[in-house]
Amino acid sequence: MGHAVMLPDALYQKIQEYAARSAQEPDELIVAWVEDAAQQATLPEIPADLANDPLFQIAGMFASDQPGWVDRHDEYLAEE
């Protein structure tokens, strides 16, 4: 199974240049980088009391088209 990832043209151009210098195909290089990053990644542990919290279990379940405080924090700070 394969998946597609959209990259900006300028970034892909850099990847192509690097791949050519290292005698690899761009897709092989990208897969190697992602595999390396995945091996180095560590997920934070969630405390048991938080993991069992009913509100935590539904966190991120819903999406809204309305911007929240994270998106508008500069506006809120400017109001004060």
N, C-alpha and C positions, 0 to 999 in steps of 0.2 A: 504494500500500500504506500502511496506517496502523497505528499501534501505540498501545496504551493504557498510561498511566502512572498509578499510584495515588498520589494526594496526600492528606495529611490534610485534613479538612474546613476547619480553621481556616486553613491555608495557601491552599487554593483560594478561600476567601472573600476573602482579601486580594488574590489575583490578580484575582478578579471585580471588586472595588472599584477596583483600579488600572486595569483594562481599561475600565471604565465611564468613569472620569475622562479616559482618553486616547482615547475613542471607538473602541475596538477590541474584538474578541471575545477572550475568555480564551485560546482555542486559538491564535489568531493571535499574541497576545502571548507565549505560552509558546514557540512555534516560533521567533519572532524572538530571544528570549533564548537558546535552545539553539543556534541558528545562530551567534549572536555569540560564545557561549562556545566553540563548536567551532572557530571561526576563530582565537580567541586561544590555544587550547590548544596546548601543545608537548609532544611525547613525548620522554622522555630517550633519548639514544643508548646503545645497549648495546655495550660494547667487544667487538671481534671475538673475542677469546679466550674471553670469557664466553658469547657467543652460540653458539659452537661446542661448548661444554661439554655432554656428554651429560646430566648431572644438571640443568643449567639448562633444557634442552629439554623435560624432563618435569615441571618445577616447576609446581605448581598443577593437575596432571592428575588428581589423586585427591582425593576428599573423605572426611571422616570425621565421624561424629556425636560423637566424643570431643573434649572441649575440649583445646586445646593450650596451650603455655606463654603464647602471646599472650593467650588468654582468661583464664588463671589467674595472671598475673604478680603480682597483688596478694597472692594467697594464698601464693605462693612467697616473696615478700619478707617477709611477715608471719611465716613460719616461722623466719627467721634471727634 
